[in-house]
Amino acid sequence: MRTFFPALLPALRNYRRADFLADLGAGLTVGVIALPLAIGFAIASGVSPQQGLWTGIIAGVVVGLLGGSRFQIAGPTGAFVPVLFSIVAQHGYDGLALATMMAGAMLIMLGALKMGRILKFFPYPVVAGFTSGIAVIIFCGQLNEFLGLGLKMPEHVPQQVAALVNHLGLIRWQAVALGGLTLAVNALWPRITGRVPPSIVAVIAATLAAHLAGWHVATIGSKFGGIPSGWPQWHFPTVSLDAMRTLMGAAFTIASLGAIESLLSAMVADGMTDTRHNPNQELLAQGLANLLSPLAGGIAATGAIARTAANIRSGARSPVAGIVHALVLLVVALAAAPLVSFIPLAALSAVLLLVAFRMAEWHTFVELWRGPRADFGVLVTAFGLTVVFDLTIGVGAGMFMAVVLFMRQMEEVTHVRIVTPDSEVEGPGSHSILGKDVPPGVMLFRIEGPLFFAAAEKLEQALASSGGVPRAVIFRMRNVPAMDASGLHAFEVAIDKLHRGRAKVFLTAVQPQPMKVMYESGLVDRLGIHKFCADTDHALERVRELAA
């Protein structure tokens, strides 16, 4: 367990007053930024605003105390919106709470099993595709309140677009004006000062404008009855085997998204600060945050890339800034919640529209279009299926395509060729047969590339096309870095056929991984260790000895 330790502990060594003041300023800034986002993402996910606040509070404190990154800011994020909205629509909040806690247990298990490097197994086109798809889902979902329609939106984007088009005659210009004001302030405020977050200024400006103009637009208070001040009521979901079985897929999706986004956020922080996070510790902290959040009525949480980057730009020096950010949300939840009730939903929708616009990685479409078209196909598939159907289908199809393409590429680099003095391309040396006396009836095969299930057939084809009955066969395996069970099986079948033809089999320069596979399978014992030679010269010498 010594490998699992929070980033807070080394950060507090030689911690000084100047460091605390820097963390305090950064935490206050990020807390103000997180306030409208926590509320907005909660509403977009189909739950009440206070549930988003308490998610940010609990996740911020837990990840700040126990996380593996010095600068991580955790809370509700846009990536979860379509998933959580779907779970709430089908199973209610009780189902969402249980799925979130199950996902938290999965994340803890991943961290305990040291699976923190899991992110490297997700190809970039798949990540960019589903991220852009989530951005489109958020954007379309927020147009309802931005236009003041107040519709009960369907679950999927095509139906949402159809509903919006059919109700364009009900657009309220007051809501559009407030949303436009929010967008304008967000765009213009950074030119005035960078010390105060533009999103909170924009929301305050829209709230004051609606109040002073006397416009009757939908607000948090009118839709949700306000945000109650004080501590939340403890909530523990009903747990049953049937419910867990039903929600297992949703919990896996939440855990996968939580792991990907939190580790991606930590990697972004490392790139900005030249630090290195502990991915296993980060997964443990994120898992614990998701276990505890539903107990206070919260929703799923993960590392937020935009808030983490804002934390770093604001001068944060340690995880203390993330804890301060959570305390800012706590003060709002305990003392200033009634004021939040006056915020127009159109203003919050405008903030989330901006988040969705910045979240989409449209530049990736241009980059991959100019690059390998197969990767572009993976990107478009993950994006399209995420938008049209859901995130699980989009990611699953994208990963399947990426794996198939990878196997095809690996199969193309694996070759099994007959080697003769005339076909030898290598120069003189112990691994070459140029200028050497090869006894009659001896055949040499060069295997290049990984010998795995997609390339196993090439070995069979090479042996079948060799012709004749050899007295001895030498497999040159210096360029075989890896072998899997299918490759081993094909190799064993080939050796058995050669043995039935009374041919002797030798292997040269076997790499460590294939040697380990063959040793554990018993093939080394069946062949005899003396059949494994250091180079071609050694193998030819053994052939001559046997012939004599």
GIUR-V410208 format. One record per backbone hydrogen bond with DSSP energy under -0.5 kcal/mol. NH is the residue of the N-H (numbers start at 1). CO is the residue of the C=O. If there is no record, write none. Layout:
nh:co
NH:CO
NH:CO
//
This chain:
nh:co
4:1
5:3
7:67
9:6
10:6
11:7
12:8
12:9
13:10
15:12
20:16
21:17
22:18
23:19
24:20
25:21
26:22
27:23
28:24
29:25
30:26
31:27
32:28
33:29
34:30
35:31
36:32
37:33
38:34
39:35
40:36
41:37
42:38
43:39
44:40
45:41
46:43
47:42
51:48
52:48
52:49
53:49
54:50
55:51
56:52
57:53
58:54
59:55
60:56
61:57
62:58
63:59
64:60
65:61
66:62
67:63
75:302
80:77
81:78
84:80
85:81
86:82
87:83
88:84
89:85
90:86
91:87
92:87
92:88
95:91
96:92
97:93
98:94
99:95
100:96
101:97
102:98
103:99
104:100
105:101
106:102
107:103
108:104
109:105
110:106
111:107
112:108
113:109
114:111
115:110
118:115
119:116
120:117
121:118
122:119
123:121
127:123
128:124
129:125
130:126
131:127
132:128
133:129
134:130
135:131
136:132
137:133
138:134
139:135
140:136
141:137
142:138
143:139
143:140
146:142
147:143
148:145
149:144
150:144
153:151
157:387
160:156
161:157
162:158
163:159
164:160
165:161
166:162
167:163
167:164
168:165
170:167
171:168
172:147
173:171
176:172
177:173
178:174
179:175
180:176
181:177
182:178
183:179
184:180
185:181
186:182
187:183
188:184
189:185
191:188
192:188
192:189
193:189
201:197
202:198
203:199
204:200
205:201
206:202
207:203
208:204
209:205
210:206
211:207
212:208
213:209
214:210
215:210
217:215
220:343
221:341
223:219
224:220
225:221
226:220
228:226
230:333
235:295
240:238
244:240
245:241
246:242
247:243
248:244
248:245
251:247
252:248
253:249
254:250
255:251
256:252
257:253
258:254
259:255
260:256
261:257
262:258
263:259
264:260
265:261
266:262
267:263
268:264
269:265
270:266
271:267
272:268
273:269
274:270
275:270
278:68
279:277
282:278
283:279
284:280
285:281
286:282
287:283
288:284
289:285
290:286
291:287
292:288
293:289
294:290
295:292
296:292
296:293
297:294
298:293
299:51
302:75
304:73
305:303
308:304
309:305
310:306
311:307
312:308
313:309
314:310
315:312
316:311
321:318
323:319
324:320
325:321
326:322
327:323
328:324
329:325
330:326
331:327
332:328
333:329
334:330
335:331
336:331
336:332
337:332
339:336
340:336
340:337
341:337
341:338
342:339
343:340
345:218
346:218
348:344
349:345
350:346
351:347
352:348
353:349
354:350
355:351
356:352
357:353
358:354
359:355
360:356
362:360
364:361
365:361
365:362
366:362
367:363
368:364
369:365
370:366
371:367
376:372
377:373
378:374
379:375
380:376
381:377
382:378
383:379
384:380
385:381
386:382
387:383
388:384
389:385
390:385
394:390
395:391
396:392
397:393
398:394
399:395
400:396
401:397
402:398
403:399
404:400
405:401
406:402
407:403
408:404
409:405
410:406
411:407
412:408
413:409
414:410
414:411
415:413
415:448
417:446
419:444
424:420
432:429
436:433
438:436
439:437
442:439
443:441
443:472
444:419
445:474
446:417
447:445
447:476
448:415
448:446
449:479
451:482
452:450
455:452
456:452
458:455
459:455
459:456
460:456
461:457
462:458
463:459
464:460
465:461
466:463
470:468
471:441
472:441
473:504
474:443
475:473
475:506
476:445
476:474
477:475
477:508
479:447
480:477
481:479
484:451
488:484
489:485
490:486
491:487
492:488
493:489
494:490
495:491
496:492
497:493
498:494
499:495
500:496
501:497
502:499
503:498
504:471
506:473
507:531
508:475
509:533
511:477
515:511
516:512
517:513
518:514
519:515
520:516
521:517
522:518
522:519
523:518
524:518
526:522
527:523
528:524
531:528
532:529
533:507
533:531
536:430
537:430
539:535
540:536
541:537
542:538
543:539
544:540
545:541
546:542
547:543
548:544
//
